[in-house]
Amino acid sequence: MKNKIYKYDFLIIGAGLIGALAALALVKKKFTVLVIDKKNSINKDKRTLAVNANSVDFLKKLGVWNKLKIKPQPINKIVIQDNYNTQDLVFENDKETMGNVIFNKDMHKIAIDKLEKLKILVSGINFDIRDVLPNKKLIINKKNYIFKKVVVSVGKNIISDKNHSSVIFDQQHHSYVGFFKHSLSHKNIAYEFFTHEGPLAILPSPNHDKKTSTFIYSSKEKTNKSKIQKLIFEKISESHGKLTFDSFIYKYPITPHILKNNKNYIYIGDSLKSIHPVAGQGWNLGVKDIQTLCNLLDQYSIESKNFNSAYYSRRIIESVIYLSFTSVLNYLYENKSSLNTQIIKLGFNSLVNLKFIRDLFIKQAMGRSNLTD
Ligand SMILES: Cc1cc2nc3c(=O)[nH]c(=O)nc-3n(C[C@H](O)[C@H](O)[C@H](O)COP(=O)(O)OP(=O)(O)OC[C@H]3O[C@@H](n4cnc5c(N)ncnc54)[C@H](O)[C@@H]3O)c2cc1C
């Protein structure tokens, strides 16, 4: 028994918000999968996720959406304001809900519980990824394994791993996340305010009374709780009424990057790319990574030599577009110059006045269009 080798189709390294779901999607397609994570516990993240329409469909098919304990809060409208334009830019879609806000840890717990029930999650395993190669023996908890494919889903941690080469677009931003109650209903409207110090997003938070919201403020400037609260107060006290803030504000470093291809691995989620949260699309793009991976398995044999490069070439274009778009957007607002002002005004007014461009943006943000597949 000691020399027995367990042969699997996939090893997924990292059981975070994307790796855990990738495992469930591959199991659904009848592949054999093992997932390892260096941590022993479920994500204690207090953040919310704005889940777009495509990702809602994906979670429904996996049986995760309907198990959420806290009812998702729909986003029916997105209002964008900045310092240069007096008119609001409004994104609205009357055909379906644009997105839904859920708690990260609520969704993650459901996915992890499913992996544990399937007995395919091994926690507390921290390999040097260099030592994990496809079709090479690997010992996990004293058992011998061979995997046809190795999927890397270790999040942004990959950037600090010198064996994986990344292009980094660091704008020295940190994101500050918190929650507050308000006396008026948020009416399921999300807001994005572009300031010279950085973008502030206000999202309806999952709560039945529609009187709780979450904020994500990102900036490279030094800030503190009272400055952030003052900014939020200035922007939304008229629409949201009296505001009462939670005492904690959580701080997250932001290091947008894109990974160069490595033929031995399939990178998904924040390992492949991480983008600035201004667009609220990082995780949604990770879902598209999983969908592309699953679609390719219908076209290519898992043994195909071209599989990994076919996957990378399909995901790289959209990843680079989002990475560049979000980075350029922040750059333009943060660096005041007459050229930047003109570019901002032109872009903003085009979106305000031309419905077909707005509709393209809405479709893309909802995950209803595909830039590459
Ligand atoms: C403030 C903020 C707000 C955001 N809001 C949104 C939003 O509204 N909508 C959206 O779509 N996206 C959003 N995002 C992005 C989203 O949070 C990420 O894209 C998503 O969490 C990435 O998931 P992941 O599984 O790739 O990485 P993670 O969730 O970080 O998971 C990585 C996993 O790998 C494990 N791991 C690490 N190293 C190893 C190793 N060597 N071996 C084994 N395991 C390892 C870790 O323990 C962890 O479990 C936001 C991001 C930020 C910062």
The ligand as a MOL file (V3000), in Angstrom:
LIG
                    3D

  0  0  0     0  0            999 V3000
M  V30 BEGIN CTAB
M  V30 COUNTS 53 58 0 0 0
M  V30 BEGIN ATOM
M  V30 1 C -11.0050 45.8070 -1.2140 0
M  V30 2 C -11.3110 44.8170 -2.2870 0
M  V30 3 C -12.6120 44.6950 -2.7610 0
M  V30 4 C -12.9120 43.7860 -3.7860 0
M  V30 5 N -14.1900 43.7150 -4.2620 0
M  V30 6 C -14.4650 42.9080 -5.2980 0
M  V30 7 C -15.7740 42.8600 -5.8760 0
M  V30 8 O -16.6970 43.5380 -5.4190 0
M  V30 9 N -16.0100 42.0470 -6.9380 0
M  V30 10 C -15.0170 41.2780 -7.4680 0
M  V30 11 O -15.2610 40.5840 -8.4700 0
M  V30 12 N -13.7660 41.2760 -6.9410 0
M  V30 13 C -13.4670 42.0640 -5.8880 0
M  V30 14 N -12.2180 42.0630 -5.3460 0
M  V30 15 C -11.2150 41.0950 -5.8450 0
M  V30 16 C -11.3810 39.7290 -5.1630 0
M  V30 17 O -11.3620 39.8760 -3.7610 0
M  V30 18 C -10.2350 38.7950 -5.5900 0
M  V30 19 O -10.1590 38.7940 -7.0070 0
M  V30 20 C -10.4610 37.3560 -5.0960 0
M  V30 21 O -10.5060 37.3320 -3.7020 0
M  V30 22 C -9.3200 36.4530 -5.5570 0
M  V30 23 O -9.5460 35.1290 -5.1280 0
M  V30 24 P -8.3870 34.0540 -5.2510 0
M  V30 25 O -8.9790 32.7390 -4.9050 0
M  V30 26 O -7.6850 34.1980 -6.5480 0
M  V30 27 O -7.3360 34.4560 -4.1130 0
M  V30 28 P -7.5220 34.3240 -2.5380 0
M  V30 29 O -8.9480 34.4410 -2.1390 0
M  V30 30 O -6.5120 35.2610 -1.9580 0
M  V30 31 O -7.0930 32.8180 -2.2000 0
M  V30 32 C -5.7680 32.3540 -2.2310 0
M  V30 33 C -5.7260 31.0500 -1.4280 0
M  V30 34 O -4.4490 30.4200 -1.6590 0
M  V30 35 C -3.9350 29.9720 -0.4130 0
M  V30 36 N -2.4650 29.9340 -0.5750 0
M  V30 37 C -1.6170 30.9690 -0.7060 0
M  V30 38 N -0.3530 30.5220 -0.9080 0
M  V30 39 C -0.4230 29.1730 -0.9200 0
M  V30 40 C 0.5410 28.1310 -1.1020 0
M  V30 41 N 1.8260 28.3910 -1.3440 0
M  V30 42 N 0.1160 26.8340 -1.0360 0
M  V30 43 C -1.1900 26.5560 -0.8000 0
M  V30 44 N -2.1410 27.5020 -0.6250 0
M  V30 45 C -1.7540 28.7830 -0.6940 0
M  V30 46 C -4.4240 30.9830 0.6190 0
M  V30 47 O -4.4390 30.4210 1.9190 0
M  V30 48 C -5.8430 31.2600 0.0900 0
M  V30 49 O -6.7930 30.3470 0.6090 0
M  V30 50 C -11.8850 42.9660 -4.3350 0
M  V30 51 C -10.5690 43.0870 -3.8510 0
M  V30 52 C -10.2870 44.0080 -2.8560 0
M  V30 53 C -8.8620 44.1430 -2.3700 0
M  V30 END ATOM
M  V30 BEGIN BOND
M  V30 1 1 1 2
M  V30 2 1 2 3
M  V30 3 2 2 52
M  V30 4 2 3 4
M  V30 5 1 4 5
M  V30 6 1 4 50
M  V30 7 2 5 6
M  V30 8 1 6 7
M  V30 9 1 6 13
M  V30 10 2 7 8
M  V30 11 1 7 9
M  V30 12 1 9 10
M  V30 13 2 10 11
M  V30 14 1 10 12
M  V30 15 2 12 13
M  V30 16 1 13 14
M  V30 17 1 14 15
M  V30 18 1 14 50
M  V30 19 1 15 16
M  V30 20 1 16 17
M  V30 21 1 16 18
M  V30 22 1 18 19
M  V30 23 1 18 20
M  V30 24 1 20 21
M  V30 25 1 20 22
M  V30 26 1 22 23
M  V30 27 1 23 24
M  V30 28 2 24 25
M  V30 29 1 24 26
M  V30 30 1 24 27
M  V30 31 1 27 28
M  V30 32 2 28 29
M  V30 33 1 28 30
M  V30 34 1 28 31
M  V30 35 1 31 32
M  V30 36 1 32 33
M  V30 37 1 33 34
M  V30 38 1 33 48
M  V30 39 1 34 35
M  V30 40 1 35 36
M  V30 41 1 35 46
M  V30 42 1 36 37
M  V30 43 1 36 45
M  V30 44 2 37 38
M  V30 45 1 38 39
M  V30 46 1 39 40
M  V30 47 2 39 45
M  V30 48 1 40 41
M  V30 49 2 40 42
M  V30 50 1 42 43
M  V30 51 2 43 44
M  V30 52 1 44 45
M  V30 53 1 46 47
M  V30 54 1 46 48
M  V30 55 1 48 49
M  V30 56 2 50 51
M  V30 57 1 51 52
M  V30 58 1 52 53
M  V30 END BOND
M  V30 END CTAB
M  END
